[in-house]
Amino acid sequence: MQPDLHPDLEKLSFLIGRWEGVGVAGYEGTEEFQFGQRVEFSYEGGPFLAYSAQAWRMNPDGTLGEYVTSESGYWRARPPGTERPEGAGEDVPPVHVEALIAHPEGFNEVYLGNVFANRVEMSTDAVLRTETGLEVTAGHRLYGLFGEDREILGYAWDMAAQGHELRSYMSAQLRRTGADGKDGKTAQSADGGAQEA
């Protein structure tokens, strides 16, 4: 039985579900390429959403090819009244969400962000990496719904890594495929078409 949504998560409820689509990735020293992606936000109880994302390189025929990367973690809602540090003025931006995201490349990110309507913007508060992990020092992410019926989830991820300042790394447009979705590897383009691996 699905638990009732925690009231602190109302601002983030538009993210819940499984999303699939196509995006573009590239960074300094890496040639730009298209990828198919699956992203899922799920509610397990408590003031947080479980988060996971996987990406595969797109083949020339539009099917999904080799694995690119994945990430997982939790997005936590700040309780009302804790959005700003005690004594902070109105000029200090509110913090509505804290996100903890782990990467198999050997680094973890802690984000702080704000939510406005169907839009989340967040920047890293801390990045921790293993001794051999990818040298990432900062990140900035923007998520939001757009389209005539707000049916598309778009996101952009900027990253500072390997001695570079923040720069574009990955962006995608995703459509909700439901909470259960399909088990096969698929990518759904912004126009609603799906490609099977």
Salt bridges, closest charged atoms under 4 A:
ASP8 OD2 - HIS6 ND1 3.88
GLU20 OE2 - ARG38 NE 3.25
GLU28 OE1 - ARG167 NH1 2.79
GLU40 OE1 - ARG18 NH2 3.14
GLU66 OE2 - ARG57 NE 3.30
GLU71 OE1 - HIS103 ND1 3.50
GLU71 OE2 - ARG141 NH1 2.75
GLU90 OE1 - ARG84 NH2 3.74
GLU98 OE1 - ARG76 NE 3.10
GLU98 OE2 - ARG78 NE 2.58
GLU109 OE1 - HIS103 NE2 2.62
GLU109 OE1 - ARG141 NH2 3.13
GLU121 OE1 - ARG119 NH2 3.35
GLU121 OE2 - HIS140 NE2 2.88
GLU151 OE2 - ARG175 NH2 3.84
GLU196 OE2 - LYS182 NZ 2.63
